[in-house]
Structure formats: C-alpha cells, structure tokens
C-alpha cells in the first residue's frame, strides 16, 4: 500500500493549485443547537482541482460542517462562496443546484434498480413513456462525459454489487448532476487494498478534470498521501490547516488531540482496578463472513473491556453476533465455561447476556410506551410470569426504583419514553438491562449525544455495575471514553483484533495511530 500512497503524493505535488479564487470558501461558519455551539467560526478554502483533507475526532464538528454545506442546517452563521460568488445553503435541493454533492458512508442507492437507473434516478429521459434502452444510453453518455466509460455494469441491479462498485455508482450519480464540489465521507472504511487503489486513482482523475474533493478519513496516512492540503477540527474549532506535506503522523495526531490532556493521561495511568474474577463470557475465533475474522475475547466478572474500532472495522457486527442478532459462520461462545448456541437476542437475554444498542430510538426504546414499560420489558422476557399475568404494583415499584437509582429526569416513569432527553433515554435502556439481572452487559455507544454531566453519571453507573460483579463490554467512538472506562482496551481493524492493552499501557496518540493504520493483509 505504501507504493500507492507514494504515487498519490507525487501526483498531487505535480498539480499547480491556485487559491486566488477558491472553488469553495467557507468563512466563519458557526452552528448552534439551542444553547450549545458546535461550530465556532470555522473557515476552510478548497481550490478547483484540489483534494482537501478534513480531519477530526468524533464530535469535532466535521459532520455538522458538511451538513451546513449540504443545506441541512440553513440557520448557520457565516458565509459560503462558490467560485467567488456568495451562495445560501438553504436546503439540500439548493446545495445540489449549486453543485455540492456528498457521498455518505451509508449509500442512497435503490437496490432493486439497475446501475443505469440509479445514476439517472429522478431525471429519467422520455416525456411520454419510460424507456429502459434510453435510460441505459443516457447513463452510458454520463459515464463517458465524466471519464468512467465502461467502468460500471449498467444493466445489473445494484443489490449484490460490491461496496466499491456501489461507491462508484454514487460518485457517478453525483457527477451526472454537474457537481463542482464532491465530499467523500470515510470512503475507504469498508474497502480493501485493491479497491482503495482504484478509488484513489478515480479521485485524482476527477481532480485533474477540475472537480474539488473534500476527503474525510480517520486513516491519517491516507490523508497525508492523497491530499494537497488539510484542515483539522477539534471541539468545533478549526485548530490546524496547511499543506499536507508539512505534517507527519505524529504532528497530525497532536493537532487532533491538543496539548492540554497530559495530566488526564497521567491520572488514568495511575488508576488501579480490582482483579478480574470468573470468566463469564468467552468468544472463541468468531467469524461472520468477511466482516468478522477470527475474533476472540474474554469478559470477566468485575471488569470493563473497551472495544475500539472505526466504521467498517466489524465491531458492531461482532457484538451483535455475541447475542445472536447476527449469525456466526464460525467460532463459538461460552458462558461460564460452557459452550452455548445463542440464535437470537431473546435466548441471549435468558442466558444472562444483554445488549444496550447504539440506536436507542430505532433499536432500543418503544417511544410511545411509558418509561416503566420500557424498563421492565427485559425482566418479563427473561423471567416470564406464570400464565402471562403481571402485578401492576410490582411493575410500578421496579420502574420507580430504577428511575430514582439512576436519577432519570424528570423522575416520572409514566411519561412516554420518547419525551425524555437523549441522556435520560440512555439511562432507561441501562436500567432495563440492570433490572433484568444479566451477568454480561454489552453497551454500544453508552454516551453518544449526551451532555458532560450525564456522561460522567453513566460512567459511574457502569463502573458500579462492574464493582458488583458484572462483566461489561463498552463499544465507543470516543477515545477518552475508551481509555477512561476500560480495564482492558481491544482494537479492531478490518474485521480482526489488532491489539489488546491493559489500562495505562496505551495513550490517546497511540490509540489514534492504532485505529488509523491499515492492517498488513488489508493494505
């Protein structure tokens, strides 16, 4: 893979980029949600024909900035210029009309339609009757125009095509709308080495043709190799910008982290934990197709294990396989030393393993039901009552106590779950798992979207559960959370475990470097 990066660097250095009139200019962009400001006067210029890197940890403001550019937040403050002209990003349609296209990690293709139909979706030729032949011919013309002739199977349905091919279809669809600025959000997270090589070659061809690209990636070596300049966001501020060749992996990591975290790191290294107890859950060489490859781990009573991994690393698929939500293709799970076959989450729950899911609204809570019903549902599944009858007083007592113990606000268990804030909804999910009496809790993104106070509260709750003898696996995007919570930190890359560290044996910079490095067999 190094040769690919070196070639990409030479190609970018050969380009003569002029910023006298940038293709895209973002000046003093700010965005607030209520009283919370998440972007603070962020500025960034991108030249015509440039590949510009945009970096930042999760929560740094990258997604918000790109949503402003895409017209998703019309109440932003600041100025957006395209080729020197001030434009207002008032809606996604307005941004698209100005030539802004964003290729998100989750594609927006229609699986049962052909490649040609997806490229021209919503702009099909023919005023009277739909013509498959005409659609195909026009789609072929689009590919010819953008320099991708013969690269896509126009007559095949999208369903079943590789991730790399689907990504190229999205790019072709965007360019067919005369996109001047193309944003690629973590485009290599699910690609193998050969597919990434093809993507980088396509990016350089597009840049050579005058298209401006914004490349968002956690893989620092890729950013340094394929971009000419870069901008780094941290906590909603643009904290670094400049030529990519002026940065190294070390200096770029420092820009991402900041210089004010040394005392926290030292405190974390000094933190000691009690010795882990019995092995409550063991995963042995778990396989899930190509997404998870031979992953093994043990969870012991009294410990919290942090699982780190970028989008596409396989971490979510792995934890879902542990509870039977995703079918394993190899390996086995042991509970207290005995092999078990967990075919679905209900079986896992009754065996003593519960998942607190990442998406609390879609996968966790039943929003229309009262908080108390959401809290006790796992308990009823795990230990169903005789003849299906439940004492109302018992249900109310359990829910009320959980609301008080976890300091849910407002402390009203009769309110619909959907009316609580994100942090309090997370507490309801944790309360549900606690009341079920499981031995093993898998918590995916425990503090996503919650405020600092609630985050500290949830951390205390999870540590308290571990101290009581539970085994807890925490999956998180937040570097600080992974380091603070974990008695052990495991790193997943490309569907496999890439490293394991005891508390205090890894710092932020090293963990970021571990996450942002390709495995040898995937490069």
BELVEN-V98425 format. One record per backbone hydrogen bond with DSSP energy under -0.5 kcal/mol. NH is the residue of the N-H (numbers start at 1). CO is the residue of the C=O. If there is no record, write none. Layout:
nh->(NH NH)
co->(CO CO)
//
This chain:
nh->(5 6 7 8 9 10 11 12 13 14 15 15 17 22 23 24 25 26 27 27 28 29 30 31 33 34 36 37 38 38 39 40 41 42 44 46 49 50 52 52 53 54 55 60 65 66 67 68 69 70 71 72 73 76 77 79 80 81 82 83 84 85 87 89 90 95 96 97 98 99 100 101 101 103 104 107 111 113 115 115 116 118 119 120 121 123 132 135 136 137 138 139 140 141 142 143 144 145 146 147 148 149 151 154 156 158 159 161 166 167 168 169 170 171 172 173 174 175 176 177 178 179 180 181 182 183 183 184 184 185 185 186 186 189 191 193 196 197 198 199 200 201 202 203 204 205 206 207 208 209 210 211 212 213 214 215 215 216 216 217 217 220 221 222 223 224 225 226 227 228 229 230 231 232 233 234 236 237 239 239 240 242 244 246 247 252 253 254 255 256 257 258 265 266 267 268 269 270 271 271 277 280 280 281 282 283 284 284 285 286 287 288 291 292 293 294 294 295 297 299 301 302 303 305 306 307 308 308 313 318 319 320 321 322 323 323 324 325 326 329 330 332 333 334 335 336 336 338 340 342 343 348 349 350 351 352 352 353 354 356 357 360 363 364 365 367 369 371 372 374 375 376 377 380 381 382 383 384 388 389 392 395 396 397 398 399 400 401 402 403 404 405 406 407 408 412 413 415 417 418 419 420 425 426 427 428 429 430 431 432 433 434 435 436 437 438 439 440 441 442 443 443 444 444 445 445 448 450 455 456 457 458 459 460 461 462 463 464 465 466 467 468 469 470 471 472 473 474 474 475 475 476 476 479 482 483 484 485 486 487 488 489 490 491 492 493 495 496 498 499 501 503 505 511 512 513 514 515 516 517 522 523 523)
co->(1 2 3 4 5 6 7 8 9 10 11 12 15 19 46 46 81 44 25 79 26 42 77 39 36 32 33 35 31 36 31 236 39 29 26 24 210 47 50 213 229 215 231 57 61 62 63 64 65 66 68 67 67 73 30 27 87 25 85 23 22 82 80 87 88 91 92 93 94 96 95 99 181 183 102 105 109 110 153 156 154 114 115 116 118 120 130 131 132 133 134 135 136 137 138 139 140 141 142 144 143 143 148 152 153 113 111 158 162 163 164 165 166 167 168 169 170 171 172 174 175 174 99 99 212 101 181 182 214 103 183 184 216 186 188 522 192 193 194 195 196 197 198 199 200 201 202 203 204 205 207 206 180 50 182 52 213 184 214 54 215 218 516 219 219 220 221 222 223 51 51 242 53 240 55 237 60 234 232 237 232 230 228 243 244 248 249 250 251 252 253 254 261 262 263 264 265 266 267 268 301 278 299 299 334 297 282 332 283 295 330 292 288 288 495 286 292 286 283 281 278 470 300 472 488 474 306 490 310 314 315 316 317 318 319 320 321 320 320 287 287 284 340 282 338 280 334 335 333 340 341 344 345 346 347 348 349 348 440 442 355 358 359 359 360 365 366 415 413 370 371 372 373 376 377 378 379 381 385 386 390 391 392 393 394 395 396 397 398 399 400 401 402 404 403 410 411 412 369 367 416 417 421 422 423 424 425 426 427 428 429 430 431 432 434 433 352 352 471 354 441 473 356 442 443 475 445 447 451 452 453 454 455 456 457 458 459 460 461 462 463 464 466 465 439 303 441 305 472 443 473 307 474 477 478 479 480 481 482 304 304 501 306 499 308 496 313 493 491 491 489 487 502 507 508 509 510 511 512 514 519 519 520)
//
